[in-house]
Amino acid sequence: MRYTLFFFTLITGIFLMAGCKNGPQSGIKPDALAMHIDSTVNPGDDFFLFANGKWFKENPIPPTEQNNGLWQLIRDTINAQIRNICETSAGLRDEPKGSNKQKIGDFFFSGMDSVSLNRKGISELKEYLMRIDDVKNIDGLAQVTALIHMISSSPVLSIYVGQDDRISSKYAVVINQGGLSLPERSYYFDNDPQAKEVREKFGQYLRNMYGIMGYAEKEAQNAAEKTMKIETEIARHSRKIEDTRDPQKNYNKVTLVRLKAMTPGFNWDGFLGTTGLAKVDTVIVGQPEFLTGINGLLKSVPLADWKNYLKIHLIRGLASYMDDQTYRTNFDFYATTLRGVKEPRPRWKRVVSETDGSLGALIGQVYVDEYLPKGTKEKLQEIGKNIKEAYAERIKALDWMSDATKSKALQKLNGIIMKVGYPDQWKDMSKLQINRSSYLQNVIEANKWWFGYNISKYGKPVDRTEWHMDPQTYNAYYNPSNNEICVPGCNIIVPGYERVMADDAILYAIIGGSTFGHEMTHGFDDQGSKYDQYGNLNTWWSSDDSIRFFRKTGMIVQQFDGYYVTDSLHVNGSATQGENIADLAGVVLGYQAFQKTPQYKNKELIAGLTPDQRYFLGYAYAWMINDRPEAIVNQVRSDVHSPAKFRVNGPLADIPEFYTTFNVKQGDKLWRPDSLRVRIW
């Protein structure tokens, strides 16, 4: 492999400086960025592996996980804290009934009681299975379908209450395609070996699940074949993942009268009445042709086959909270086959995860009080403010956006609400009843509470202060209907810098670039640009601006279509373009904001690394994720995010300063001619 003299000098300098400043005699912890570098990799060929490869070699993926890396390290830290909250709460037998710690403790205790779970098997599902068996006609199917939506999964279709895309001040009922057991429609039709293997193993999974429900072998085989046929037809009427991204094409508001006329075979009164939406007069339909297809299936598919289909969706959504056999059957397909995970996590990890998922708002209150570092909210606000200012500067300097549109863009940018750290007001979960007697029933009660919480929004004023993530959730989001960014407090965690604040190069790369900059850009990407400053679906760009913008986004689609994860499977550039645009903009924005810090201005060396080197290495650290091959394939088929490797190499290959910093030359694998480098923001 070819290395330049510059590259040799860089690597030598890094390790000499790391050894001098951070050696064992100094008592200073070695610098994470320097110590993760794989010097056998040319940064111009694969910067993702150059920056992270040494860590990957020293830290193989545990058999219980689908990946390993920065996100897992942070989640392990958070999970250990949540475990302490759960175990401490479970030991408090005298907590008042209905208190946060009573609910947390009892939920966790019930999940850890494996003896009771194995003794019960699936017996606690029998009343629901009987409800399905008792259905006499297609009209009765709708009520049971609604019940399963409330307690388990989402058969037949997807329904929720959310902000009306065109009137963001009002809530609307939204109905979308759904009802599939596999992650995405392509799994039902692709003919590559991996897709065929998944379908074959899915058939075995169905047979095994029907066997657990008491079906004889031949009955289970027949039910599995019929269920696969139903789901394949549902998939046939579903839009491709890239076609579900456009909010305008997926916005079709109709009256309830019109909805019933579109699908006369579905008992909407029974379905909506069961869910608590009896007074609905209009709905937003994402994919009208999907409902037309479902209507046809209701006519052609025998009632007995629909019942079997519903039973699978009932048990699939709850399998992780029952006996070991049911759990393992579900795990073997959804974790091992689809994501390559070799072994289940220890029970405590699974129960901690579910307790947090069900009672996250309650755990969050304890987490903020006992674990979140003081000053977290203020530091996040500081970084977010500086990224916002950098974005304003870049908008003003754009050569492809007209002055009129720039003015509107700046108004929208200025109007972005930044929710950071933790909410000022917590969700009221006082009506949720939790006890120690049944883990499955606790999960069902939590599912019903969350479903009811969402449905109850209909007809009420929109609460723009609501958070859709908990402070202990390592993630972030942009909500176009509110024109808001949410960055939970735990994003302040940087592994390797636990006892001291990481330097600004790292903070502006991870929190500034891959978090604030990334999420902010969703307000201005190929879909976010269709929402105005008030969060309404309203085109505010001129046609000429849009033409120039989509020329640039077409380039990023082409760039990512060229990245292959197997010999025949490449990244879906169309489906991932919004995230790829946000990644590229995030790196640029974080870098520009970082250039204004004292660390950058003073050209401060840390572990032998210049500020520029630390920034780009810090960005690669943000995506230090080593995925199993099966998980990568599943992600490419079903996710709008590119695999971690391409979230690093893709955007950096478009940035001139990266080329200069790491001396990337023509002939290197990441090198792209200037004419093909994407420049948007």
N, C-alpha and C positions, 0 to 999 in steps of 0.2 A: 504494500500500500504506500502511496506517495505521501510524503510529509515535507512541508516547506521548512526552511531554517527558522522562520517566524514561529511556526507551530512547535518546533523542538524547544525554542527559547521560552515560549509561553509555558509549556508543561514543566520544564525544568524550574522555571521561576516560581510556579505555583507550589511545587512540592518542597523546594528549598525554603521558601517563605513560610509555608505551612509548618515545616519542621522546626524552623527557628522560633516562630512566634507561638506556636501551639503545641510544642513538643511536651513529652511527659514531665520534664523538669519544670516547666512553666506553671503547671497547674491550671492552664486555660484549656477549655474543651476544644478539640480540633474543629476547624471550620467545616460545616456540612457541605457547602458548595465545592470546596477544594477537594475534600476527601471522597466525593462521589464520582469524580472525573475518571473516565476510562481512557488512559493515554494511548491505547492500541487503536482507537477509533479517530479518524480524521474528522474534525468538526464540520468540515465542508461536505462530507459525505453523509453523515447521520448525526446531527447535533443532539438529538434526543438520547442516543446511546452514548455519545461523547460525554454529555453532562451527567448522565444517570447510570451508565453501564456498570461501574464498579459496585455501586449499591445493589444493582440487580444481581450481580454475580455472587455477592456475599449474603443476599437475602432472598432465597428462592421462595416461590409462592407456597404458602402452607397448604396442606391437602384439604383443609376446611374452607379455603377461600378461592374465589375466581380470579383474584389479582392480589398484588402486593405493591406497596408504594406509599407515597405521601398521604393520600386520602385514607388508606388503611391505618397508617400510624396515628393520624389525627383521630380517626374513629375509635381506635383502640384506647386512646387516652380518654376520650369522651365516654366510651362504654364503661371503662373502669370507674369513672366518676358516677355514672348513672347506676352501675351495679352497687356502689356503696350507698347511694340514695335508696335503692330498692331493698337491699339487705337490712339497712338500718331501719327503714320503715316497716319491714316485715317483722322485725323484732319488737316493735312498739305495740303490744297487745292492748294497751289502754287508750289508744288514740280515739278521739270522739268519732262516732259514726258519721260518715260524710265528709270528714276532713281530707285534705290532700294526701297526707301520709297514710291514712287508713286505706284509701283506695289504691295507692301505689303499693303498699305493703301486701294487701290481700291479693291484688292482681298477680304480683310476683310470686307470692307463696303458692297460689293455685297452679301457676305454670310450672313450678319446681316439683310439684307432687306427682312424679312419674308413676308411682304405684297406683294411684287413683285413676290416672289417665289410661294406663294399660288395662286396668280392671274393667273400665267402662267401654273401651273400644269405641265403636261408633253408635252406641246405644242412645246417646243424647241427640242424635240426628233422626231417630226413628219417627218422632212426631212430624218432622218436616218432610221426610220421605213419604209418610202416609198422606200428608196433605197433597203431595204430587200425585200419588196413586189414586186419590179420591176425585181428581179432576174428571168431569164427565164429558166435557166438550171443549172446543177451541176457545170459546168465550171464557171458560173457567181457567184456561191456561194463563190468561193475562194477570189475574190476581196472584197466582203462585209465582209467576215471573217477577212481579213487583216485590213479593216477599223475599225472594232470593237476592234481589238488588239491595234490599234493606239490611240483610244479615250476612251475606257472603260475597258474591261476585256479581257480574253484570251480563247475564245471558240475554240473547236476542238483540239488544241494542244498548246504547249508553244514554243516560239522562242525568242532568244536574241543573241546579239553579245558579246562574252567574250573571254578571253585568251584561246588559244588552250592548252589543258592539256598536250599534248606531245611536243608542241613548244611554250613555254610561252612567247616568244618574238613576237608572231603573234596573231592577233585576228581571231576568227573563228565564223561562224554562227552555233549556237547550237539549235537543235530541240529536245524537250522532250515531254513526255506525259502531258496531261492537259485537259482542256475542261469540268471540273466537277464543279458543283455548291456547292456540299457538300465538307467538308474539306478533305476527304480522301476516297479511294475506299471502305474501310471496312464498311462505313456507308450504302452502297448499298446492303450489303450481310449479315452482322451480324444479328443474330436472338434474341439477348437479348432484354428485354423490352425497354431499352433506345433507342437502334438503331431503333427498330420498331416505337417508338413514333416519333423519328426525321423524319423518312420517311413519316409517316402519316402527320405530320405538314408541311413537305416540299411540299407535294402534295397540301395542302391547300394554302400555300404560292404561289405556281405556279398559282393556280386558281385565287387568289386575284390579282396577278400581271397582268394576262391576262385580268381580269376585268377592271383594271385601264387603260389598253390599248384599252378598248372599246369592248372587246369580250362579246357576250351574254353568259349567264350562261352555257348553254350546250356546246357552242363553247369553253369556257374556260376550262370546265371539260375535253373535248376531247384533247385539246392542252396540258393540264397538263399531262395527261396520256401518250401521245406520247413523250413529252419531258422527262418524267421520264424514259421511256423505252430506249430512245436514251442514256441518261446519264448512265443508268445501263449497257448498252452494252459497252460504252466507259470505264467505270470502270472495266468491266470484262477483257478488254484487257490491263489494266494498271498493272504495277508491284506493289507489296506491298511496303509499306514505307521502310521497312528494306532492300528491294532489290534494292532500288534506291541510297543506300549509297556508294556502291563500284564504284569508279571512273573508274576502268579498265573495269568492266562489262558494264558500261554505257558510254563507249567511242567506237563509231563505225563511223569512218570517211568514207564517200562515196562521189563519184562525183555526180554532179547534174543529169547527165545521169542515174546513178544508182538509185538515189532517185526517179526519174520519173518512172523508171522501177518497183520499189518497190510499188509505189502507182499511177498507171496509171489513177485512177479515180479522182485524185486531181490535179487541175490546178495550178501547182507550178509557172509557168511563170506569171500568173495573180496575185497570192498571193505575190510572192517575188517582182514583179514589183510595186505593190501597196505600199508595205512597204518601198521601196527604195533600195532593194537588187537585182536589175535586173542583176548585173554583177557577181553574186556569181557563182563559179564553183565547190566548194566542201562544204559539210556541215558535222557536227558531229551529228549523231543520237544517242540519249540516249537509246531508247528502240525500236529496229526495229519492233518487233512483235506488238507494239502499232500502228505504222503506217499501218501495214498490216491489222490490225483490222479496223482501220478507213477507209481504202480503201474499205473493204467489206461493211461497213455501208453506204458508199456513193452510193453503188450499190443497197442496199436493202431498204434503208429508203426513203420514198417519199420526193420530194423537198419541199412540203408544210410543212412537219414536221420539216425539217431542218430550214426553215424560222422561225417557231415558236421558235425553240431552240435558234436561233441567237437573236431573239427579247428579250428573257429572259436574255441572257448574256449582251446585250446592256443596258437594264434598270437596271439590278442588279448592274452593276459596277458604275452606276451614280445615283442610287436612293437616296443616302444620300444628294444630292445637289439640290433636287427639292422640291416640295410642301410637306406639312406635312403628307398628306395621303400616298404618295409614300414612304416617309422616314419612317413613322411608320410601314408600311407593311414590309419593309425590316428589320427594327429594331426588330420587334416582332419575326421574325424567327432567324435571325443571331445573335442577342444579347440575347434575352430572351430564346428562345428554346435551342440554342447551348451553351450559356455561362451563362445563369441564371440571366442576368442583368434585374432588375425590371423596371427601368425607364430610359428614355433618359437623357443624360447630358444636361445641359443648352445650349442654342444655342451658346453662346460665346465660350464655351469650344470646341464644335464641330467645329466651324469655325476657332478658333485658331489652332486646331489640323490639319485641312486641309490646312490652310495657311502655316503652318510649313512644312507639307508634300509636298506641291507643290513648295514652294519658300524657302525651308530650307537653300539653299546656300546663298540666299540674307539675310535672317533673321540671319544666322550665323555670318555674318560680323558685324551686329549691336550688336549681343549678345556678341561677343568677346570684342568689344570696350567698351560696357556699363555694362556688368554683370559678365564676367569671372574674378575670383580673380587673381590679379597679382601674378606671381610666379607659376601658375598652371602647365605650361608646364615643368618647371624645377623640380618640385616635382614629377610629373609623370615620367619624365626621370630618376630621382634618384631611384624610386621604381622599375621601369622596369629593370634598370641596375643591381640592387641587386638580383632581381629574376633570371635574366639571369645567373649571377655568381653562384647562388645556383643550377641552373639546370646543369651547367657544372660540378659542384662538384658531383652531383648525377649520372650523366652519367658515369663519371670516376669510380665510386664505384659500378656500376651495376655488379651483378654476372651472369646475363643471357645474356649479350651482349658481343660478341667477340671484341677483340681489334681493328680489322679492321673496324667493323661497328661503334664502339665508335668513331673512328677517323672521319668517315663520319658524324656521328651525331653531333659531336662538330663543324665540319665545317658548317653544316646546322644551328646549333644554333647561331654560330658567325655571320652568314650571315643574320639573321632575321632583317628585317627593322622595326623599331618601329616608327609609326606615332602617336604622342600624342598631345593633346591639340586642335590644329586647323591647317588647311593646310596653307602652305606658299603662295599658289596661289589658287584663288577662281574660280569656274566655271563661264564662260561667258554666262549669260542668257539675253544678250542685245536684242536678236531677239524675245524673248517671249513678246507678246502683251497682256496687262491686262487693263481692264477698269471697270467702276462701273455699267455698264448696265445689266450684266448677270453673276450671280454666276456659273451657269451650264456651260456657254460658257467659263468662265475663267478656270474652272476645265478641260474642254475638251482641251483648248489651252495648259494648263500645261501638260496634259497627252501626247498630241502630241509632245510637246517640248522634254519631257523626253524620249519618244519612239524614236524620231528622233535623239536625242543626243546619245542614245545607238547604233542605227543602223549606224550612221555616223562613228563609230569607224572602221568599216570593211574596210580593205585595208590600214589603217594608222598604224604607229608604235605604239607599246604599250606604254601607258603613265603610268609608274610605280610610279609616284608621285600622281596619282589621289586618292582622298578620296571617300569612298562609304558610309560615315556617316557624319553628321554635328556635330559641336562642342557642340550643345545643345541636342544631342541625347544620352540618358542615356542607353548605351549599348556598346559593343565592338565586334571586329571580328578578325579572322585569315584568311588570304587569301593564300591558298597553292600555287597558281600560281605565286604569287609575293614573297612568303615566308616572309610575313609581318604581323604585328599586328597593329591594329588601336584602340586607346583608346581616345575617344573624351573628351574634357576638363571638361564637366559637371560631369564626374565620380569622380571629387574631392569632390563633395558635400556629406556630411554625416549628415543626420538629427540628431538634438540634439547637434551638434557641429558647429553651423553656425557661431558663433562669434569668436571661437578659433579653431585652427587646432586640429583635433582628434589625440589621442595618437597613437603611432606607432603600438601597438597591433591591433587596429581597422584598420588603414590604410593598414597594411600588410595582414590583413585577407581579407578585402573587395577589395582593389585595387591590392594588391600583389597577394593574393591567388585566389579569385574568378574572377579576371579580368586578370592581366598579366600572372599569372601561368596557369590559365585555358586556355587562348587563345594560349599561347606558346605551350602547350601540344598538341594542334590540329595539330601541325607540326610533331608530333611523335605518334599519336594515330593509331588506326587500319587502317585508311584511309590516314591520313597525312603522315604516314611513307612510303607511296608509291610515294611521291613527293620528288625529290632531292633538293639540296640547291639552285638550280636555278629556282625551281618552275615547273619543268617538271615531268610528270607522268613517273617515271622511278624507278623500284624496286632497292633499294640500300642496303637492308639488305641481309645477307646470308640466305640460306634456314634454317639452324639450328637456327639462331637468330629468324626468323619468327615463327618457330615451338614453341620455348620457349615463345615467346611473346604471341602468340595466345592461349597457355595454360592458361596464366594469364588472358587474356581478356575473355576467356571462363568462368572463375570463376566469373568475374564481371557481365557477362550476367546472370549467374545462380543466383547470389545474388539479382539482381534487378527484375528478373522474380518472385522472392518470395515476392515482395511487392505488396499488393492488395489495390485498391482504392474503390472497391465494393466487394461484396461476390464472384462475378464471373469475375471481370475485374482486371487484374494485369498489372503492368508496363511492357512494351515491352523491355526486356533486350537487345535484338538484335538491335532494332531500336535506342535505347538510349545509346548504349555502348560507342560511341565516346565522348558524353557529360559527361557520368559517369566517364570515364577514365580521362578526363580533370578536372573534379571536384576533384577527388581523388588526382591527381598530384598537382593541384592548392593549396589544403590545405597543403600538405607536403612542397611544395616549399615556400609558404608564411611563414610557420612556421620556416623553416630553415633560411630564410633571416631575419626574425624577431629576431631570437636568436642572431644575430650579432649587434643588436641595443643597445644603452645605457639603454633603458628602461628594456630590458630583462636581460642584464648583471648585472644591479644594483638591480634586483629583486624588482622593484618599485611597490608599492601597490597603486592602484587608486580605490576609492570607496570600499575598502576592498577586491578587487580582485587582485590576483597575475597576473603576465604577462601571464602565461599559460592559466589561466581561462579567462582572457580578450581576448586572441587570439581566443580561440575556441568559446566563446560567440560572438565575433566580426564576426566570419565566419557565425554563425547562423543568426546574424543580417543582413548579406548580402542577406539572403534569407528569411527575415521576410515578407512573402507574404501569406496572408490568402485568398485562392480562394474559390469561390462558388463550390459546388459539381458538377454542370453541366459543369463548366469550367474545372475542373480536369478530368472528363470523356472525354471531348472533347480533352484535351491535350494528354491524354494517347492514344487515338485513332489516333491522327493526327500529333503529334509533336515528334521530336527526343530528346527533353529535358524531364527529369523526373519532376514530380511535386516538388514544393519547399521543402516539408517535407522530401522527400527522397534525395534531393540534399544536405541536412544537415545530416540526420541520416545515409544515405548510406555510404558516404566516411568516416565519423567519426568512424563508427563501424569497420573500417579497420586499424585505427591508434593507436598504442600502447600508445603514449603519452596522447591521449584523455582518455583512460582507467585509466591511472595513475592520471591524473588531476582531474577527477570526480569520482574516485573510482568505476568504473563500474565492477561489479562482475558477476560470473556465476549465472544464474537465472534472471538477468536483461534482458529485451526484446532486447536491442541492442547488448548484449554480443554475440560474435562469437568466436568459438574455434580458436586457433592460426592457425591451418591447413587450415581454410577457409577464413582467412583475406587476402585480395588481396594486394599484394605488386608489383607494376610495376615500378614506378620511385622513 
